[in-house]
Amino acid sequence: MIRIVVTPDKNFLSFNIPDKYIGKKMEVIAFAVDESSGDVIYTNKSSKSFSSIKLNTKGFKFNRNEANER
């Protein structure tokens, strides 16, 4: 999902869509955001980074029986 809040300066608006949306049915909704509302959330799809944890799994072999031992 992509959500973008814009303030147009003319009566025409265009935008690019991600390649993964090409060929899919899409719904585009436009409405005025209430100016007095301070709880507008500006979101954009972002990925979370887990780069702080690095594990070397070279040579690791998963053992299902050992994982299920109690």
Secondary structure, 3 states (H helix, E strand, C coil): CCCCCCCCCCCCCCCCCCHHHCCCCCCCCCCCCCCCCCCCCCCCCCCCCCCCCCCCCCCCCCCHHHHCCC
